[in-house]
Amino acid sequence: MADHHPAKRALISVSDKTGVIDFARRLAAAGVEIISTGGTAAALRDAGLAVRDVAEVTEFPEMMGGRIKTLHPRVHGGLLALRDDPGHRQAMADHAIPEIDLLVVNLYPFEETVARGAGYDDSVENIDIGGPAMIRAAAKNHAFVGVVTDPADYAHAAEEIEQTGGLTLALRKRLAMKAFSMTAAYDSAIAGWFRKQTGDAFPRHYSLAGALAQELRYGENPHQRAAFYMTGDRRPGVASARQVQGKALSYNNLNDTDAAYELIGEFDPAAPAVAIIKHANPCGVAVGPDLETAYEKALRCDPVSAFGGIIAVNQPLTGPIAEKITAIFTEVVIAPDADDAAMAVFAKKKNLRLLLAGAAPRADGEGFLIRPLAGGFLVQSRDGTTVAQDDLRIVTKRAPTDGEMRDMAFAFKVAKHVKSNAIVYAKDGATVGVGAGQMSRLDASRIAARKAADAAEACGAPAPLTQGSAVASDAFFPFADGLLAAAEAGATAVIQPGGSMRDDDVIAAADKAGLAMAFTGVRHFRH
């Protein structure tokens, strides 16, 4: 495998023509013959470049609306032939197959076509066949052929050709890797689209692809490497948001900001809501008549944990809420939008990352979540299930009041986004205690109550914040002890999925304590 192979002839056929004319000019000036097709050939000729049509090389016309043009032995032979194999060279001579030393191709815009809402037939028509076939052929034969699929590589490739007359083996290998990565991602996008069309969520082979958005300084810890890839999903969130200011987002920033914005999607965008997240868990969530009030209520839940946290809101930011947020150290703020006054306030905090996502996500949105395992990965649908008041089954002698019902519903929405085992106390549309990620539900109840007591002391409240609250559990109480711990903390209403073998014992304990309790029939484990 030669370290250097000359580039005498290039085939250029691109859908995205960004930078291609300047690249072709540099190739032509370096003495590279250019072969091209269709619209690319026309664009190059219009720029004054000499171009040889593929049809002239193949002696076969384009047909079937352009479906058949490069799928020909004289193209693929020129890409695949081993230049140091006498048999291959004889076959090229016998059949007038020209060597193609450089392939410049990018593909029909399938993903963009689907994203703009095209119909089935239009989407299928934008599945490229000839392009991937040529790319794979050239990449396989990288010992002799360079393949450029990304306009970002035009300058480097042109520079090497200008300086040496060809491409080095190191560059050909790197370009081949990028080419196979690109065709794999392209096919994954098509497979994903077909999964939606057929309703077959879990086919025998599941493929996933992403485009590099950002190489990160490190992962969860400094000794881990990390990068952020985007899948093209249009769901409003950290991937689609515009970063207005601040340092580059870290791995943990991205993970926590995603958790914060997904939580805020549980609430009606017409009702101001604020979520404060630390280590992917809520440490304060509230709704209110305005964002400022909601923020104050959310912050009161756990002001210690809120320091250095992530804040998500479901309405555009204004100057007054920006002033409140910047009063303490905050890592990231994400919102649908922000007005000029808010932007001016945040601009004073140079290191604060401000993200504008355009809209808030919907709690019932579709999609799939993927988690890696050693030797594989898990795929599951997004937990888009919501619980309406009519879905609740009141199982205690005492029915909840209207106020308790509102707080029960609020607490259960938040519990859905707390790591299991999860217990959430809520009162007047705000969390007042959160117990997250405990091995025991009893411990989660106690920790949430203790944090609520700490918060009450910090804000000078005369009684525990949990007094008169509603408590939500993400899964059933296996024993009455967790529920009784909530009652001891002052909770008067309970919402939980139900379904335990000891439900009758838990209901009896609730009745004895004078609690109102509702079963949802829906579990929200989050690991």
N, C-alpha and C positions, 0 to 999 in steps of 0.2 A: 504494500500500500504506500504509494508515493506521498511524501510530505507536501509536494507541490504539484498541481496539475494545471496546465494552461486553460484559460477560458477564451475560446475562439468563437463560440456560437452560443447565443442565449435565446430561450423561448420565454416570452413575456405575455401573460394573460391574466389580468387582474380585474376583480370587481371593484375593489377600493383603489382608486387611481391616485391616492395621495402620494405625492413625491415621485411618481413613476417616470414622469417626463424628464426631470432633472437627472434621475438615475440612468435612464436610457441614454441621455446625452453623454454622460460620463463613460458609459460602456462603449458607445459608438466612437467617441474620441480616442478610446483605448484600443480601437480596432476590432471590437467584438461585433460579429454579425447578429442582427436581431430578426427573430421570427416572431410573429404575433398573430392574434386572432381578433375577429369581430371589432367590438368597440374599442378595445385597447389598440389595435392596429390603426384604426381611424384616428384616435387621439394622438398617437405617436406621429403619424403622417402629417396631421394638422400642425404639429410642432416642428415640421420640417425634417424629420428623421427618415432615413431609408429603412423600409421594413419589408420583409419577405413574408407573404401569407402562408399560414400552415397548409392551406389547400394546395398551394404550389408545391410544397414539400411532399405531401401525401399523394398528390395527383388524384384527390378525391374531394368533392365539394362538401361544404357544410350542408347539413340537411336536418330535417325534423325540428325546425325552429331552433337550430343551434345545439340540439342534444347530441348530435354526432359531428364532431370536428377534430378532436385530439385523440380519440380512441382509435388509434391506428398503429400498425407495426413500425412505421417510419418515425413516429413520435416516440413510442415506448421503447423501440429498439435503440434509438439514439440516446435515451436516458439510461437504459439498463445494461447496455453492452459493456463488458469488461474490456478495457482498452489493451490490457496486456495478455488477452486470450486470443491466440491465432484463429481459433474457430469462430469466435465472435467477430473478429475483424473481417474474416472471409465472408461471413453472412452479411455484414454491413456492405461490403463491396458488391456482393452478388445482387443485393436488393436495393441498392441506392439509398441506404439509410445514413443520414448525416449524423455526426457526433453532436450531441447537445451537452454542453459543458456547464451551463448555468440555467436553472429554471427559476422564474420569478412568477409566482402564482399566489393569489388569495381567492377566497371562495365566495360563491353566491351568498348574499346576506340572509341566510335562513333565520337566524335568531331575531334579527331586526324585522324581518317580514312577519314573524309570529307576534312579536311585541307590538306591532302596530295594528294587530287585530285582523290580519288577513284570513280569508276563508281557507277551507281545507285544500282545494285544488291549487290555489295560489301558493300556499305553504309547500305543498309537495313539489311544485314546479321549481321552487327555490332550493331544492336539495341538489347540491352539486355532485356530479358523478365524475366527469372528466378531470376536474381539478384535483380531488383527493387521489385519483388513480395516478396522475402524473407526480404529485407530491410524494407519494409513497415510493414510487419507482425511483425518483431522483434521490430520496433520502436513503433508500436501501443501497443505492450505488454511490454513496458519498465518498467512496475511495477515489472516484473520478469526477463526480458531479456535485456542484454546489446548488442548494435549493434555498431560496429566500421567500419566506411567507409573511414576513413582518416588515412594513415600511421602515420601522426603526432600525433595521439592519442594512438598509440601502447604502448609507454613508460608509460603513465599515467595509462592506463588500466592494464598493467602488474604489475605495482607497487601496485595498490589497491588490485589486486588478491593475490599477494605475501604476502601482509601485513594482509589482512582480509579474504582471501578465496573467495572474490566476489567483486562486484561493488556497490558503494553507490547509493542511489536513485538520489542524485544530479548529479552524473556523468551519470547515465542512462538517465536522462531527457536531459542533455546537448547533449549526443550522439544521442538521438532520434531527437532532433531539427536539428542537423547537418545532420542526415540521410534524414529527410524529405526535408530539403533544397537542399541536393544533388540530390535526385530523381526528385524534381521539376525542378532544373536547367537542368538535363539530358533530361527530357521530353520537356523542352522549346527549347533546342538545336535541338531536333528531329523535333519539330513542326516548328521551323524556317527554317530548311532544307526543309521540305515538302512545306512550303510557297513558297520557291524558285522553287521547282520542279513543282508546280501546277500553279504558277503565281498569286495565290490568296494572294495579299498583305495585305488585311484587312479581315481576317476571323472573325467569330462571337466571338471567344475568342482569345485574343492576349496575349501571354506570353513572358516574357523577363527574362533572368537570367544572373548573372555575378559571377565571382569568386573574392573573396577579394584579392586585390593587396596590399592595404596599409590602415591602420587606420591612419587618419589624426589628427593632434593636435586639430584642430577645423575647422569649416566651413568658410563661408565668413566673419564671425565675431567670436570673441573669445567665445561668449556665445552659439554658435551653434556647435553641434556634426557633424562629417562627416567621411566618408570613401570613398575610391576609389575602384571600382569594374571593372574588365575587362570582356568583352563579348566574347572574342576570335576572334573578327574581325581582319583580317590581314592588314588592311589599315595602311600604315606607319604613325606614329604619336606618341603622347605622351604615349599612352598605350603600344606600342610595342618597344619604344626606350629604349636604354641602358643608364642608368645614370652613367656617368664616374666619376663625382666628385660633391661635394657640399652637402649642407644640404638636408634633406628630403623635397620633394616638398609639398607645402601647397595646400589647396583647390583652392585658387585664382591663384597660380602658374600653377596648372594643367589646369584650365579653360582658362587662358590667353595664355598658351603655345599651347594648342589645337587651339585656334583662330589664332595664329601666323602661325602655320604650315599649317593649312588649306588655309590661304591666299596665302602662298608662292607656294602652289600647282597650282595656276592660271597661273604660268609662266613656259615657256619652260625650262626644266633642263639644256639645253645647253646654255641658256642665264643667266648669273649671276644675282641674285635678292636677295634683302634684305628687310625684313619687321620688323618694330619696333612696338610693341604692348603695350598699357597701358589700363588696365581695359577692355580687350577684344576688344578694338577699335584700328585701326591703327593710329599711330601718325607720321609715316614716312615710305614710301615704294618707292623703286627705282630699276631700272635695270641699268646695266652698262657693260663696257667691262671686268670688273673684280669685285670681291666682294668688294675690298677696295673702288673703285670708287662708286659702288652702295651704300655702307654703308654711305659714306660721303654725298651723295645726299639725302639719306633717313633721316639722322640725321639733315640735314639743315632745313627740313620741320618744326620740332618742337623740338628743343633740350631741352627745359625745360621739356616737358612731357616725353621725352626719358629717363630721369634720373630714374633709378630703373625699367626700362622696361624689356620686353621680346624680344629677337632677334631671328628671324628665317632666315635661308639662304637655298638656294636650291642646293648648291654645297659644296663639302668637304672644311672644314676650313683649312687655312694655317697659318703660323706664322704671316705674315703681317696683315691679317684681324683680327687675334686674338689680336694683339697689339692695333689696333684701337678700337676694341670692349671693351677691358679692360681699356681704357683710362678714361671711366666714369663708374659709378656704374651701374651694370646690374644684374638683378635677375636670369635670365635663358637664355641660348643659346641653340637652337636646330638646328641640321644640319644633312645631310645624313651621314657624316663621318668627321674625322679630322686627319691631319697628326701629326707626332711626335712633330714638332716644335710648332704647335698650342696647343697641349696638354701641352707642357712645359710652355707656356705662361699662359694658363688658370690655371694651377696648382698653380701659385703664388697667385691666388684669391681663397682662400680656400672655401669661402661661395658661390661663383658663381656655380650654377647648370649647368652642361654641359650634354646635351642629344644627343645621336647619334642614328638616326632612321633607318639607312641603305639605305633609299631612300626617295625621296620626294613624297607626295601624288599626285594623279591625280585629276584635277578639275572636270572631268566628271565621277568620281568614283561613283559606286552604293552604296546603303545603305539607312538606315532609321534613322531619328532623332526623339527622344522622349522627350516630355516636360510634366512634371506633372502639373495637375490642382487639385483643391480641389475636391476630389471624383472621380478622373479619370486621364487620361493622353492623350495627343495628339500624334499622329504618322504621320510623313510625310516623303516622300522621300527626300534624300539629294538634295540640289540645285546644280545639276551638269550641268546645262545649260550654255553653253558658246556662245558668239556672235562673228561670223566671219564678216569680212569686207563686204562680199557679202550679209550678212543678213541686212545690214543697208539701211535705206530709207532716202535719203537726201531730206529734206522738205523745205529748204530755197533757195532763189535765188542764193546765193553764195555757191558753193561747198567747202568743206574743202580742204586745201592743204594736201600734203602727210604727212608733219610733224604734222599738226593738227589731221589728221586721226590717226596717231600712238598714239598721246597723248590722244585722245578721247577713243581709245580702251583700253589703259592702265588705264585711270581714271575709266572707267566703270568696269573693273576687280576689282579694289580696292573698289569701291562703293558697290559692292556685299557683301563685308565683313565688312562694316561699319554699325553700328546700325542705324535704320531708325528713323526719316527722315535723309537721308544721302546726303551730297554734297561733292564732291571731285574735287579739282583743280589739274591739272597735267601739267607739262612742261618738255620737254626733257627727258621723261622716269622717272619722279620722281613726287611724290606728293609735292605740294607747299602749300596746305591748305586743311584741313579736318574739316567738320562740321558734328558732329555725334549726333544721339539720340535726335533731337529736335522735339518739337510738331509742329512746323511750318517750312516748307521748306524755307521760306524767312529767318527765323532766322538761319537755317543751312547754307545758302549762306553767310549771314553776318558774322557769327562766323568763318567760314572757311577763309573768306577774311581778317578778323581782325587778325587771327592767322598767316596768311601769311605775313601780314604787320609787326607783331611782329618779325617773323623769319627774315624778310629782315633787320629790324633794328639791330637785334642781330648779323647778319653776315656782316653788313655794305654794303648791296646791295644798289645801287643808285636808284633803282625803286622797287615797290612792286613785289614780286616773282610771283604774279598772272598775271602780265602784259604779254600778248601774250599767255596765258595758255588755255587749254581746260578744260571744267567743265562737270562733270558727275553727274546725279541725279539718285538715285536708283528707283524712281517712277516718274510719269509724274508731270510737273508743273501745278497745278490746276489754277494758275493765272500767269500773266506775271511778277509779282513783283519779284519773286525769280530769274527768268532769268535776269531781268534788273539789279538786285543787282550784279549778276555775271559779267554782261557787265561793270558796274561801277567799278568793281574790276580789270578790264583789260582783262577778258576772251574774246577770239575771236571765240571760237568754243564750241558747246554744244552737248552732247549726253544724251538722255533720252528715256524712253520707249515709250512715246506718249500714246494717248488713253483718254485724258481729253476731257470733253465737250467743253472746251475753247481752244482746240488745235489751231484753226484758229487764235485766238487772240494772242496766244503765238508765233506762226509762224510769224505773222505780226510784232510783237514787235521785234523778232529776225532780220527780214529783215530790219526794220527801224534802228536797231543798227548796221547793217552790219555784223551780226554774221552768221557763218555757223552752221547748226544744222542737226543732224541725229536722226531718231527714230529707236529704236531697236526692238520694239514690245515685249520686255522681261522685266518684273519687277523683282527686287531683294530686296524685303522687308526682313529685318532682325531684329527681335524683341528680 
